[in-house]
Amino acid sequence: MSWVEWVAVVAGALALVAVGLGLWVWRQQRRLGARLAGPAPAPAADTGRPAGQLVAFVANPSKPDVVELRAAVRKAASEQYLPEPMWLETTVEDPGVGQARSAVESGADLVVAVGGDGTVRAVAEALAGTGVPMGLMPLGTGNLLARNLDVPISDPLAALQLALDGTDKPIDVGWLRVERWESQMDDDIAEAADDLPDDTDKPRDHIFLVIAGLGFDAAMVADTDDGLKAKVGWIAYFMAGVRHLHGRRLRVRLTLDDKPVQQLRARSLLVGNCGKLPGGITLLPDAVLDDGVLDIASIDTRGGIAGWAQLFGEVVLQGVGVRNEAPGKIGRIDHTRARSARIEVAGGEHVQVDGDIVGRASVITARVDPGALVVRVAR
């Protein structure tokens, strides 16, 4: 078959998956509504943590079920003899950075991000370096950090209970800096974190906790339809990716730590702190959240659909611990590790951090901040 026919086959298969997933999402939402209307979680067992911790919730009000969740949160706090929790909602002007900082200033012992990956990034931006732990109540599409921390994805009340009686774990934080064209960036979280003008050309840091990247992956995120994402979840990203299978390969200059510059061709270059993605995909199998280094992956394909098929096979195999080191592969993912990376691409490319597009850039750097964020995880 021609590549056009292959794309049609893939698109058809994805459409069937999307329909099935849409029905599953609808059922899950009905179940969630029933749960939120039901009893609050049972009082937690003694965890050794001082009683009376003040908990603040930074919530994205645009997410479904937030109103019901607020009532469930207050009921759970009351039944566990906790002080009245703080409830702070994000706004268009501030996606959660200022709210989380306000919670810390008010003496919060725990700040819980209620929303998607953007809300998590915003709260983490405010909490990094403070020692105040962050809890997660995931309500987004990707829920990337929650997946990597084994926080319940489809049960916010279970996630709430984990946040209240879990244990604290320091993890690394990644910072991506746009060295050129910062004025063209659009990242509300980074802009809310400093006093610089939004259109400054002075380089500023953009936080990421899971994976940052440029090239195919960022173009796929940029082209994903928000309406479709709301209906079928993360499958919408893959449907957008089909449209970019024949995009151009990048010419990349890559500098890792103090090593000599490497010249390479790639579809995407990823810098990660951890590697689990939706759909059971493990993109960075060696990445560990608290090892003090970043994992860098160069993804490349040649030969059209055949190259992408081989790449998909490589990703699946590495997820179960099998590496194919055969030379001459037309679809490959190469891994390395470093504390810092400098990436240069001619003409500029889309850049994403934890699934949020921040714009196009031609020169970016990334660095790791070891153990900078404390998160609440299961015991």
N, C-alpha and C positions, 0 to 999 in steps of 0.2 A: 504494500500500500504506500501511497505517497504520504509526505508529512502532513498534508492537509487532512487526509483521511484519518491518520493517526490522531491528530488533534480533535477531530470530530468524535472519534471513538472515546477518547479520554473525557471530552466535555460531556458526552452522553452518560458515561459512567458516573461522573461527578454529579450530574443533575439528579440521577436516581438516588445517589447517596444523600444529596441535599434534601430531597423530598422526605426520605426516611428520617434524616436528622431533624428536619422541621417538625415532624410529628412527635419525635422523642422530646424535643425542647418544649413543645406545647404541653405534653403530658407532665414533664418535670415541673413546669410552671404551675400547673394545677395542683400537683402534689405539694410544691413549696407553699402555695397559698394556704393549703389545708394545714400544713405544719405550723405556719406562722400564726394561724388562728387558734392552734391548740395550746397545750400547757407549755410553760417555759422549761428549760432544762432543769433536771434535778440538782439540788445543792451539791457542790463539788466536795470530794473528800479532802481531808487536811493535807495540804501540799507543803507545809513548812513555811509558806510565804506569810508575812505579817498581815493580819486581818485589816480590812478597811482600806485596801488600795484604791486610789482614785483613778478611774478609767475614763479616758476621753475617746470619743468616736469622731473621726473625720469622715463624713459621708458625702458621696456624690448623689445629689437628689434626683438626677436624671435617670438613675438606675431603677429597674422595677422593684417593687416590694419594699422600698426604703421606709415608707411610712409605717408599714406593718412591723418592719424590723426594729424601728425605734421603740415601739411599744413592747416588743419582745425583749429588747435590751434592758429597758427600765424594770420590767418584771423580773428578769433574771438577776439583776443587781439587787433588787429588793429581797428576793428569796435567798440570796447568798450573803445578806447583811453587809452589802457594800454601800458606800456613800452614793448619793444621786450622781449618776454618770454625766459627764459633759457630752453634749451632742453639738457638733460644729459642722455646718454644711459648706461644701465647696461652692464657688461662684465662677462665673465666666472670667472675671478679672483675676481670681486667685484659685487655682485648682487644688489647693490644700496645703501649700507651704506655710502661709501665714497662720492658718487655723491650727496646724500642728505646733508651730512655734508658740502660739498663744496658750495651747494646752500645757506645754512644758513650763512656760512662765507661771502658769496657774498651779503648778505643783503636781501635774498628772504623773502617776507611777507607770502608766501604760497608755500608749496611743494606738488605737485600732483603725486601720484603713478600711473603709467600707466602700467598695467600688471595684473598678477594673485596674488594669496595669498602670494607667495614668495616675490614678489616685494613690496607688502604692508608691510610685516614683516620687510624687509630691511630698508625701508624708516622710519617706526615707530621706529626701533632700533636707527636710527640717531636722530630722532626728540623728542624722549621721554625725558622729563625734560627741553626742550628748550623753550616751550611756542609757538613755531612756528607751526601753524596749518597744518594738512595734509588733502589734498583732495584725492578723489578716482576716477579713470577712469578704472573700472574693465574690464579686457580682459581675465580672466582665466576660469578654469573649475568650481571651487567651489565658488569663490568670496565670501568667508564666511563673512568677516567684512562688505562688501558692503550690503549683504542681511540683516544683523542685524541693519544696519544704514538706511535702506530703500533708498539706492542709486540705481538709475536705473542700471539694470544688462545688458540689451541687447541694450542700447542706449548710447554709450559713449559721444555723443554730449550733451545729456541731463545731463549726469553726469558732464561734463565739466561746463555747465551753473550753476549747483548746487554748484560746487566747487568755482566758481567765485563770486556768490552772495548769498551763504548760510550763515548760522550763525555758530559760533564756539562753540564746546561742549567738555569739558574735559571728558575723559573716563579713566577707570582703565587699567593698563597694567599687564599682568601676566608674571612671569619669572620662567622658569623651569631650575633647576640646576642638573647636573649629578654628583652625589657625588662619584660614583665609575665607572670606565671605560670611563672617558672622552676622553682618547686617542683613543677609538674605535668609537667616534662620528664623524659624517660627516655633519656639518652644516655650509655652506659657510657664512651665515649671521653672526652667532656668531663669526666665525673666522675672518671675516672682521672688526669686531667691536673692537678688542683689538690687542695688540702687542705680544701676546703669540704665541708660535709655534703651528701649526695646530694639531700636535700630542701630545700636552701637557696632562699630567694627572692631572693638577691643575683644580679643578672644575670651570666651567664658566657658565654664564647664557645664556639661549636660550629664546628669546622673544616669547610670544604668545598673541594674542588679542581675540581669540575665544575659542578654546578648545585644550588642550593637553591631551594625554592619552597613555596608554600602554596596551598591550594585543590584543584582537581580532580586535579592530578598527585599531590599528597600523599595524598589520599583513595584514589586508585587503588593507590598503593604500600601503604597501610595495609590495604587489603582483599584484597591478593594472597595466595593460599593458598600456604604454604611447601612443602607436599607437591607441589602442581602445579608450582611453580617449580623444584623439584628434578628433575622429570621432563621438562618442556618448555622450561625456561630462561626467557628474557625474554618469550616469548609470553604467559606467565601474567599479566604486567602488563596487557597489552592486553585479555585476557579479563576481568580485574577492572575495567578501565576502562569496558567496555560497561555495567556495572551502575551507573555514575555519570554516564552521558550526560545524564540529566535532573535532575542536582543543581542546587541553587540558584546563581544568580550572586552574586558577592560585591560588596559596596560597600566600596571601598578608598580610603583616604587615603594618597597616595604622595608622599614628599618626597625629591627627588634632590639631593645635595650641599646647597647653600645656596639652592636655588630655591624658589619658592612651592609650597605644597601643591597637589597635583592630586587631584580627585575623579573616580573612574572605576568602571565596572562591568566585572567580569571573571570568568572561570571559574577561571583560575590566574594567579598572578604569579610569575615566575621571575627569579632573580638568578644569572647564570652567569659562569664563568671560561673555559669552553670549551663547545662545542656539539654534539659528535657523540654520538649515542645508538645503542643496538643497533638492528638492522634497517636500517641504512643511512640513518637519519634524522639530518638536521642541523637541530637546533632553533634554534641561535643561529649563523647563518652568519658573522657579523662578529666573533665572540668569538675572541680570541687569548690564549694562555696567559701571555704575557710582555709585555702592553702596558700594564700598570699601571692598568687600569680594569675595571669589571664591566659586563656586558651584561644589560640588564633587558628582559624580554619580558612583555607583557600579552596573555593569550589569552582571547578571548571568542567566544561563539556565541549566536545566537538562531535561532528557527525549527526547533527539534528536529533531526532527522537531517540535514535539508538544510544547516543551519548547520555541523554537524560535518563533513559531506562537503566543504563549501567550505573549512573550516579545513584539512582534510587536504590538499586541493589546494594551498593556500597554502604549507604546510610542504614539500611535494614540490617545488614550483616554486622556492622560495627556496633549496633545497638544490642546485639547478643554476644559481643565479645570476639567477633571474627574480623580480621583485617586482611584485605587482599592487596598484597604488595607487588603484584605482577606489573611489569613495565608496559608502557604503550597503551594504557587505558584511555578510552575516549570520554569517560565520565569518571571524575575522581574528586576526592576530598582529602586534602593534605593538612595534617595537624602539626602545630608547634606550640611552644609556651614562652611567655616573657612577662616581665613586670611592666613594660611600656612598649608602645608601638607607634610608629609614624607612618601614615598611609598617604600617598600622593597619587592622584588620578588626573589625567589631562581632561580639561573641559568641564569637570564637575560631575558628580553623581548624587542621586538621592541617598540620604543618610537616615537610618532609623535607630532608635534606642528603645529596647523592650517593646517593639511593635508600634512605637509612636514616630511618625515622620517629623523630622525637625528641619528639613530643607535639603538644598543641594550644596555640596562643598567639594573643593578640589584638594584640600590638605587638611587632614585631621590627625590628632594624636589621641592615644588612650593610655590610661595608667590605672593601677590598682591601688586602693587604699585599704590595707589589710585590717580586718576586724573592726571596721569603722562603724558598723551598724549592728545593734542587738535586736534579734527577732525572737518571737515567742513560738516555740515548736512543741511537738508532743514529747512527753517524757519517755 
